[in-house]
Amino acid sequence: MPLRRACDPAYPFHTKLTTIRDLNVTEDDLLQAREHAKDLSLEETREMMIKVHRIHEKDPNFPVIILDKVNAFINNQDVFDHPENYADLIYEIKTEAALITNNSPYAEVRAVVDNTDDVNMPCSTIRAWVIGLMFVVLIAFINQLFSIRQPQISVTANVAQLLCYPVGKAAEAVLPDWGFTLFGTRHSLNPGKFSTKEHMLITIMASVGYATPYTDNIIWSQYLPQYFNQGYAGHFGYQILIALSTNFIGYGVAGLCRRFLVYPAYCVWPASLVTIALNDAFHTEKNIPVPGPFKKFFTTSRLRFFCYSYSAMFIYFWFPDYIFQALSIFNWMSWIAPNNVNLNTVTGMNNGVGINPFPTFDWNILLWDSPPQDPLMVPFFNTANKFVGCFLSAFVILGIWYSNAFNTGYLPLNSNRVFDHFGELYNVSKAINAKGLFDAEKYEAYSPANLSAGYSTLYMFFFATYTATITYAYLYHRHEIIMGFRNLYNSFRKDKDIAYEYTDVHNRLMSAYPEVPEWWFMICLLCAIGMGCAAIAGWETYTTVGVVFYGIVMCLIFVIPIGIIKAVTGIEVTLNVLAEFIGGSWVAGNALAMNYFKSYGYVTCAHALRFANDLKLAHYIKIPPRQTFWAQMIATIVSSLVCTGVLNFQMNQIEGVCTPTQKNHYTCPGINQFFTAAVLWGTIGPKKVFGKGGQYTVLLVGFPLGFVLPFFIYWAQKKFPKQTWLRQTHIVAMMYGAIAWAPYNVSYLWPGVPIGWLSMIYMKKRFLAFWSKYNYVLSASFSSAIAIAAIIIFFALQWTEITLDWWGNDVSFQGCEGTPCVLHTLAPGEYFGPRIGEFH
């Protein structure tokens, strides 16, 4: 067969079908790729495929069948000596090369991200800034005001994305075309049609602005008299400095890590695809019929489909959330014998390990994680590995509890609280002095801290996750990391016209816009460091300014490994436990200093990942980088100012705030938990818990375990390359499932498995065009409907304490599922563990 027929339109139909199936492309994508493939020489294709094989060899998102063909292509010299004998192979490889060059190698990205750009489309317009900042102020105000209420209410960025569309269209219809010219560019109140770039810029502002500053926790714990009672924490300057410092350190780091986390095509950032799908549903004008299930063609547009599915979920969510709550916590096996300890331990969803084949009919349960990991959004290997990790660790928890290891049999199985040796909640006031510092004499007369079986297992696997992350990044992504450092170095060289080596279509299209210079991010980082040092040194914080630099070092060590993992899988490995562990060990006895270690060690990295995700959104939608920079910066400043202002109102104007009897339910459950953790891991310190002779020292085995396991999986994948299930084994995702405990369990992870398989495997493989058109729109519609319905239910019913008292709302909370059962009980006045005077 002549070589020219490999890209000929008359190429055999059966070969085209095989190519569509193997490449996981729609017919339209294949036609575009075939046109571009005609211009590729065999040698160009070979060089390109060598790079592709090196980058995607261990990529679980990349089709394994294509990797096998790429391997057969680049390692067979006869293909290049006698190409006429390999026409089919060459055709597929050239098509894949063209697909990677002119689109994305991933069907998930091609489904929602356009591979073209209109450089003249309005983006950073007056109306976009006004609408964006209006939503930032609104959601920052709401989220801060209700952040301390039980139950809490939170408005997320996807709600702002949903609501800003009608506002933008109204501005398009009503505002006059009045404007002015500045530096050669005309700025108008109404530059025309409300564009998808304006919509996404507003969404990015909302994404930056909806989260309340984590440092609010420090302020609350310092200021209130029932905590540390430090009046200076009410100073607005101090509050805003630490809030902006942690935010902007994260942003500066995110900007410097663009070449690792934003530019590479393998950094998909699955959560961003749902956001783009919602945008596309509002702005796309084409509606192509697609073949789908039941041998039918589906002609419903994305916007109409969004409205249908949104309406259905909005109505349905009232049942599991308010009318019939047993649909949410469907612990039906516990109903058989509510007080049977063994039955509820194994099957219970509230207080057991949750092994239940039908645990819920509530979509919101599938969004249990923060940020949510919808099974329609993340790759299936993510969903499956997390479930496997959670399921296997359930038996570790059961073994610990039933053997009464660490005296866990006296405690609830899966609580995230800390207990004393009477089995009661730990009273931290009995272990500290009037200044909130550790009091050894009071501690030794009271009790050591005790963890439940679920909580102690969580800590062990948290330790394993951190070392596994570093090992995994080295084994699977060292080539990409090296390339990122090389490109970062080249970006500082004046003789380099191109600052990076990423040649996919999205990077080529973004090259039309001026890049943000590295020194912009460096200035941002330096200003953030200055603000942090000023706040810590300028007030009586009992903390060294070195904590700021500790946070930066910790963030720099982990941000690339965990950033790559999140960009590829959607999983975010948080550093809160490690920050508490290191900070508490460093400043044992000083809870306030530990809080700063935790904030700068954990929050700065978390913010860096959130900012990087938004940078990828802008990258996909082709928003000019400098406009994204200023949108994030200004939205962050506005959000921080609003939240800090509301914080002062809460602290000074809400009577009885953060007390159990506060009349409007501003009881601050999150602040109480933060204060407890601060005292336990800062005042008492991890040395007494995990140090030499500590009760939980054996849990440190997680560190070497996490270090070794990725090597074992890597070896197995090399040894058995034909086992595709091994290639889909992701050790960090598995570890992440093993830290889902306290208070979550198997019941929260299992429902996503069949749904993820149906979407990401079955539908995607058999009805790719149908899946591409509707999958992410369905995910966005369900999440948006739940968010809006939850707000209405909260204000209309829960706020006014209107409840429905009937069997369907009570049955899930009876017996051991209401009040946790324990394996062993104590006689009156008795306590477990070391005797008083025997622990120090």
Secondary structure by P-SEA (a helix, b strand, c coil): ccccccccccccaaaaaaaaaaacccaaaaaaaaaaaaaccaaaaaaaaaaaaaaccccccccaaaaaaaaaaaacccccccccccaaaaaaaaaaaaaaaccccccccccccccccccccccccaaaaaaaaaaaaaaaaaaaaacccccbbbbcaaaaaaaaaaaaaaaaacccccccccccbbbbcccccccaaaaaaaaaaaaaccccccaaaaaaaacccccccccccccaaaaaaaaaaaaaaaaaaaaaacccccccccccaaaaaaaaaaaaaacccbbbbbbbcccccccccaaaaaaaaaaaaaaaaaacccccccccccccccccccccaaaaaacccccccccccccccccccccccccccccccccaaaaaaaaaaaaaaaaaaaaaaaaccccccccccccccccccccccccccccccccccccaaaaaacccccccaaaaaaaaaaaaaaaaaaaaaaaccaaaaaaaaaaaaaaaccccccccccccaaaaaacccccccaaaaaaaaaaaaaaaaaaaaacccccccaaaaaaaaaaaacaaaaaaaaacccccccaaaaaaaaaaaaccccaaaaaaaaaaacaaaaaaaaaaaaaaaaaaacccaaaaaaaaaaaaaaaaaaaaaaaaaaacccccccccccccccccaaaaaaaaaaaaccccccccccccccccccccaaaaaaacaaaaaaaaaaacccccccccccaaaaaaaaaccccccccccccaaaaaaacccccccccaaaaaacaaaaaaaaaaaaaaaaaaaaaacccccccccccccccccccccccccccccccccccccccccccc
